[in-house]
């Protein structure tokens, strides 16, 4: 399965980069995510619950960063296992490009290309259903990510 997409965020690249590398932000934004913890300077362990058709499972896995070029780009390798439900693995290339909005404000264009493969019971539900779930997860992540980055910060008490 291959996915590509673009998101435009009304923030400077450095802020978007920091958020993409913040375990708490990732936990907050990844649908079904129960935990994200940094295990090394370039790796995280995560636990999430996902459903693909009739197959629902808790997946444990890792995310590993390679080719980091802060605050411009990196590659993420991911793999996870859901026990008898199956497994997933793949990689994604993320690129952050500075842009100027029509009103002159700073914004960042996030481009991504991802490739993933699944096996086990989840692979038996069909490629179309798997692609739909992957798109829904990506859309959910970016909706939450955008909201988290742009929500107003409450004033200090």
C-alpha positions as CSV (number, residue, x, y, z in Angstrom):
1,X,0.0,0.0,0.0
2,X,1.3,3.4,-1.0
3,X,0.1,6.8,0.3
4,X,1.1,10.4,-0.4
5,X,-0.2,13.6,0.9
6,X,0.3,17.2,1.7
7,X,-0.8,19.3,4.7
8,X,-0.3,23.0,5.1
9,X,0.1,24.2,8.7
10,X,0.0,27.9,9.7
11,X,3.3,27.6,11.7
12,X,7.0,27.9,11.2
13,X,8.9,24.7,10.1
14,X,10.8,24.5,13.4
15,X,7.6,24.3,15.4
16,X,6.1,21.6,13.2
17,X,9.5,19.7,13.4
18,X,9.5,19.9,17.2
19,X,5.9,18.6,17.3
20,X,6.6,15.7,15.0
21,X,9.4,14.7,17.3
22,X,7.5,15.0,20.6
23,X,6.2,11.7,22.0
24,X,3.4,13.3,23.9
25,X,2.2,15.1,20.7
26,X,2.4,11.9,18.7
27,X,0.4,10.0,21.4
28,X,-2.2,12.7,21.4
29,X,-2.6,12.7,17.6
30,X,-2.3,9.1,16.5
31,X,-5.7,7.6,16.5
32,X,-5.9,4.6,18.9
33,X,-2.5,5.4,20.4
34,X,-2.1,4.3,24.0
35,X,1.6,5.1,24.5
36,X,4.6,6.5,22.8
37,X,8.0,6.5,24.6
38,X,11.4,7.5,23.3
39,X,13.8,4.5,23.5
40,X,16.8,6.2,21.9
41,X,17.5,9.6,20.3
42,X,16.1,8.3,17.0
43,X,13.6,5.6,18.1
44,X,10.2,5.2,19.8
45,X,8.2,2.3,21.1
46,X,4.5,2.6,20.8
47,X,1.2,0.8,21.6
48,X,-2.0,1.4,19.7
49,X,-5.3,-0.2,19.1
50,X,-6.5,-0.5,15.5
51,X,-9.3,-2.2,13.7
52,X,-9.3,-3.4,10.1
53,X,-12.7,-4.6,9.2
54,X,-13.6,-7.4,11.7
55,X,-10.0,-7.7,13.0
56,X,-9.3,-5.5,16.0
57,X,-6.0,-5.7,17.9
58,X,-3.5,-4.0,20.1
59,X,-0.3,-3.4,18.2
60,X,3.1,-2.9,19.8
61,X,5.8,-1.5,17.6
62,X,8.7,0.7,16.9
63,X,9.3,3.9,14.9
64,X,12.9,4.6,13.9
65,X,14.1,7.9,12.4
66,X,16.8,7.8,9.7
67,X,18.3,10.5,7.5
68,X,17.3,13.3,9.8
69,X,17.8,16.8,8.4
70,X,16.2,19.1,11.0
71,X,13.9,21.0,10.4
72,X,13.6,19.9,6.8
73,X,13.0,16.1,6.5
74,X,13.4,12.6,7.8
75,X,12.5,9.0,7.0
76,X,10.5,6.9,9.5
77,X,10.6,3.2,9.5
78,X,7.8,1.5,11.4
79,X,6.9,-2.0,12.3
80,X,4.3,-3.5,14.6
81,X,2.8,-6.7,15.7
82,X,-0.8,-7.4,16.7
83,X,-0.2,-11.0,17.8
84,X,-2.6,-13.4,16.0
85,X,-4.2,-10.4,14.2
86,X,-1.0,-9.9,12.1
87,X,1.7,-7.4,11.6
88,X,2.5,-4.2,9.7
89,X,5.7,-2.6,8.6
90,X,6.8,0.1,6.2
91,X,8.5,3.5,5.9
92,X,7.5,7.1,5.3
93,X,9.5,10.1,4.0
94,X,8.4,13.4,5.6
95,X,9.5,16.7,4.2
96,X,8.8,20.2,5.7
97,X,8.9,23.2,3.3
98,X,8.6,26.8,4.4
99,X,5.9,28.8,2.6
100,X,4.4,32.2,2.8
101,X,0.6,32.5,3.0
102,X,-1.3,35.0,0.8
103,X,-1.5,37.3,3.9
104,X,2.3,37.2,4.3
105,X,2.3,34.9,7.3
106,X,4.7,32.0,7.8
107,X,3.4,28.5,7.1
108,X,4.8,25.0,6.5
109,X,3.9,22.5,3.8
110,X,4.3,19.0,5.1
111,X,4.7,16.4,2.2
112,X,4.7,12.7,2.9
113,X,5.2,9.5,1.0
114,X,4.5,6.2,2.8
115,X,4.7,2.6,1.9
116,X,3.3,-0.1,4.1
117,X,2.7,-3.9,4.0
118,X,0.6,-6.0,6.3
119,X,0.5,-9.8,7.0
120,X,-1.6,-12.2,9.0
121,X,-5.3,-12.0,9.6
122,X,-5.4,-8.3,8.7
123,X,-4.0,-9.0,5.3
124,X,-7.0,-11.4,4.6
125,X,-9.6,-8.6,4.8
126,X,-8.6,-7.2,1.4
127,X,-6.5,-4.4,0.0
128,X,-9.3,-1.9,-0.5
129,X,-10.4,-2.1,3.2
130,X,-6.8,-1.9,4.4
131,X,-6.2,1.2,2.1
132,X,-9.4,2.8,3.5
133,X,-8.3,2.2,7.1
134,X,-4.8,3.6,6.4
135,X,-6.3,6.7,4.8
136,X,-8.6,7.1,7.8
137,X,-5.7,6.8,10.2
138,X,-3.6,9.4,8.3
139,X,-6.6,11.8,8.0
140,X,-7.3,11.4,11.7
141,X,-3.6,12.0,12.6
142,X,-3.4,15.2,10.5
143,X,-6.7,16.5,11.7
144,X,-5.6,16.1,15.4
145,X,-2.1,17.3,14.6
146,X,-3.4,20.5,13.0
147,X,-5.8,21.1,15.8
148,X,-3.2,20.5,18.5
149,X,-0.7,22.9,16.8
150,X,-3.1,25.7,16.2
151,X,-5.3,25.6,19.4
152,X,-4.9,28.8,21.5
153,X,-2.6,28.6,24.4
154,X,-4.4,29.6,27.7
155,X,-2.9,32.6,29.4
156,X,-0.7,32.0,32.4
157,X,-2.5,32.2,35.8
